[in-house]
């Protein structure tokens, strides 16, 4: 069958079973890889089209008033699909809608073979940034004439399919064979196309460029670059002159280049710190260009001293920016070669050996796992890194990836054929050869914690986004335990009903005197899972039963409860500890069984290294759980550590997370990091409070005699670009009237949205307040004029929510937690930033509470030493979301009058760039906002 019919529907809503109807049908027909015909019709749904749908599609009630009904056009549409594939961008939606309407109108439903371009795009273009039709079309270079009109969308879907087919025809035979085995679980009827491609490969001698194969697996061949030597020496001053100054490399490279004095100043401070072997704290405000400012002294020092420089970032977004934008620019403007490598932890990299083993597994997989396997098969023919963050896996695909990541491998003998093909080992080799190694705070802290065994040797490092170093280090010096992780590992030990973990080994390595039975294994495993479930259910009930004064709410809505053995209810806590002991007992039983298997099977000549790694990996995981139980329930550190639990109030009754972290990380970092490195450069846009570095210096344990401090001012003219507005008539949230405050907030959001035409980012400190505001806004809106997008309510990741916000012309984005930083929305997409409350941590937050007690015992003021500095730095991060370029302008509207009325308000006002501050009634502020726009 070589006829493909592509369909797209526009409808009154998303549910045909809830009386939604089709308002437009668009169809294109493909033969011999060309679009040969098209069909389009509007349909009268015999009901009102919602305003949102009209805004989205441009189809009004007037447009369909005289259009035919679906019944009148049904036979024409059915005829078009005879002896054809049915293609749609999300087949379940379009075919489901079409078949429901056919059934309602008395016609037979379509049963054509289908091809879903969403599914196929996920498989064949795993690195695409999005699978929404418009964004996918842009990624593939397809012009989209009228988005959200049926014929235009069908045309684009047809073009996407042709690109998919072209990609399929370029795949190596090994990949096709694996896809044939997986195809039956996919939504798309792909088998005939795969078979056609396989037959073609049998008759053609095709040499796949840059593709390597091993044990039936095809993947990209990667060469580790050779290091170039021999650089003519120039002084650092001359080096910077040749780049920053008039007629320098930057001016020649960038047509819009304007010299920023702060950028050069930052480069010079870093170089001085390197030469003096001192540490440095550098606050570089927005617009400094700090990435380039620190890369230049880093590459100069690395190349001329022939010593590696490490750069650590907190977010993957900044890593991508460095690798894709800043490093290529540096390579263009310096006159010597630079070797740069990115190195992450083992959990980020795919293990080809493990993946190949899973592909051969006889176990039946669910849809998400099959889709993940298919995506990985294509991705490994393209990726040079094997870093899973290059692609977007389906939800349970990440669970599968844990099984096939390098972290699950255990030790690999360097003589193994897989060792030379390992993505992680290639990344490590590149890092060993590189002048600049880019990593993340998590791996940096893991390296410090493991006595510097992971990263290549270095003595100078630049830590960007340094305001996150304390929290990352605290997590790595602490422990975490949760129900989901424990049950996941135990479920892996009993993956299927057909063959449990032990059964697999008995079946594969039978021997006469086996002293362990499958029944005993299953019974012990079942008992362990039962005890874990009982422990976490009891913990859930225990937390829920505590007085509210002992609990707090996290910014994502979890209940948090700080626990200390000596303060808990004796009888109940004793019972919980006994349950924890029983869990450890059963885990030890499982370890004993697995260790016995390991000991006995090592005698077998056929016992494969891969199976030994799997066995040892499971033993290590169970031992880790026992260590964490001991730390959390039985080890006492006094005030040096804080322990707390978090529970999902609307989740399962065993959704409990336990944590232990040090209350003060300063001594750890001083002894394990700062005293062991010659120069640590810590930089961020937010390190100071009221122009002072003392807070961050004390929290991180930086020795004051070895630290240079510099504050680089922003080149932006904030006083001309921003107005800071603070209402003086908002209801007080303190006196038991939070609902009044929320209502006033929502009214202000609506009023500002009318002035700024949407384009608002609203930052909350409480998920509960965000949720209440979202539903109140939906209630008081007169129409669907504004698209309200809310973190935790609207589906999608932070990046997806941001992209959706930018897609709609009139949108309001409500965020908490991670939206206070790292979200860049430049230009006219963002005109108003609203901050609901000053971002103080709740005083009953477990970590804050413990750190406060620690400071009190040292005779210090917790509010001034901890709460206020943290809030100011967080506020500065939020404030920085509005102005991202010299041409941006807008309003920052702070609903919290404490910024003016409280004694500490000056700390917030004096810590941000100088801007006009207007404190007046809400009505007068709105009048001034109208004038501003």
Order of alpha helices (4+ residues) and beta strands (2+ residues): beta-beta-beta-alpha-alpha-alpha-beta-alpha-beta-alpha-alpha-alpha-alpha-alpha-beta-beta-alpha-alpha-alpha-beta-alpha-beta-alpha-alpha-beta-alpha-alpha-alpha-alpha-beta-alpha-beta-alpha-beta-alpha-alpha-alpha-beta-beta-alpha-alpha-beta-beta-alpha-beta-alpha-beta-alpha-beta-alpha-beta-alpha-beta-alpha-beta-beta-alpha-alpha-beta-alpha-alpha-beta-alpha
